[in-house]
Amino acid sequence: MLTGPPGAGKTTVGTLLAESLAVGFRDTDADVEAVAGTTVAEIFFDKGEPAFRELEREAVAVALREHDGVLAVGGGAVLDEQTRAALRESGSPVVLLEVGISDAATRVGFNRDRPLLLGNPRQQWQKLLAARLPVYVEVATHRVVTDGRTPAEVVDEVVQALGVTR
């Protein structure tokens, strides 16, 4: 499983990692959108963060039951205690993809599709990371820094950290 803040590369690295390991890839944000029939941003705007977090909690639980490949877990999913417990109980490794604000800004552009970054995106991202980092570290079995690296380089380090062969 991959976790981390917005811009860490969960989807990009996850897709490449799954290809590298010849397994499936799944993203819980995409699962939430499929169930809701709308985008994550629209869920936030129309129904609020609590409604999104409920959908997210269920998406992670379903993915943990059904999926045995690479799973990208939405950046805020770890805020939920039930989700953290499910991640720990799954027995699967959880890789925290770490990123600094400079690289995150370049990757996601802090655009309007990131509802938690509205207003002053850089300041919001820094507050978000400060609040989430202890929880990311709590669930992570491995940590990989992504700053200044290509997705392929990150995948290589994740593979090495997990001790898997391709």
Secondary structure, DSSP 4 states (H G I P E B T S, - for coil): -EE-STTS-HHHHHHHHHHHHT--EEEHHHHHHHHHTS-HHHHHHHH-HHHHHHHHHHHHHHHHHH--SEEEPPTTGGGSHHHHHHHHHH----EEEE--HHHHHHHHTT-TT-GGG-SSHHHHHHHHHHHHHHHHHHH-SEEEE-TT--HHHHHHHHHHHHT---
